[in-house]
Amino acid sequence: MKAIIKILKRPYHGLINSGKKIRNLALPTARILLYHRIAESKNDPHLLCASLENFRAQIKFLKENYKIIPLIKLTRDIRKGKVENNSVVITFDDGYADNLYNALPILQELEIPATIFLTAGYIGPEGQNKPFYWDENTAPEDRGKPMSPDEAKRLSNSPLIEIGAHTLTHPKLANLDENRQFQEIIGSKKMLEKILDIPLLGFAYPFGSKGSFTSKTIELVKKAGFHYACANIHERVTEYSDIYALPRFIPRNWNLEEFKKNLEKFI
């Protein structure tokens, strides 16, 4: 039975992909990229790292071949119904300290804006010196470190960087009741705004795939006062994209040729 279902799915997915390709020809599209860590790591079990060399090559290629814009500009373009074709947005999730020490210098060198979504509970005072829970079994030399409040402030002071929230503890929101979801969402906003002394407009769902958040989650994000939210759904952005479930694509630790090839698959 499973084999039959698998066979039947092939033409269905083929039709979906064909439809997306036709859409991309008919409508201006943008791409949002999602990074996590920029670091050298021999053991990267969650595939979250891009080396400094590969990250720089990827961003340089994007700068030379696309128009890289701030995420807040893209959200405004969507609301106006005027997405600029072949525009690209750079984002980061979680709040690793290497975003400050390794990613920011490359972004500054190439003059590239980016939005970084921070998991507030690991950034705030109570989370200090704790690894992200998914890194607990990773070897210490390969384990990423969450930012401190001071590091987050230094990052937010860059004119190239917008800071967003990514919940307090990085749960799968769909698994929580409505009250706990709202505590994670509004709590992260309040904590980060207190630490950074700036208003936060954007939110990113932990995991971000379909099923990790619901329509009720989206309503809670709106209720918390966020202007937009990012998911982790591999599609391009159009003027019809949901401003509270913006699709993104995760580049891996690819060299330039691998990056180009995979970027074209991002339909």
Buried (B, 14 or more C-beta within 10 A) or exposed (E): EEEEEEEEEEEEEEEEEEEBEEBBEEBBBBBBBBBBBBBBBEEBEEEBBBBBEBBBBBBBBBBEEBEBBBBBBBBBBBEEEEBBEBBBBBBBBBBBBBBBBBBBEBBEEBEBBBBBBBBBBBBBEEBEEEBBEEBEEBEEEBBBBBBBBEBBBBBBEBEBBBBBBBBBBBBBBBEBEEEEBBBBBBBBBBBBBEBBEEEBBBBBBBBBEEEBBBEBBBBBBBEBBBBBBBBBBBBBBBBEBBBBBBBBBBBBBBEBEBBEEBBEEBB
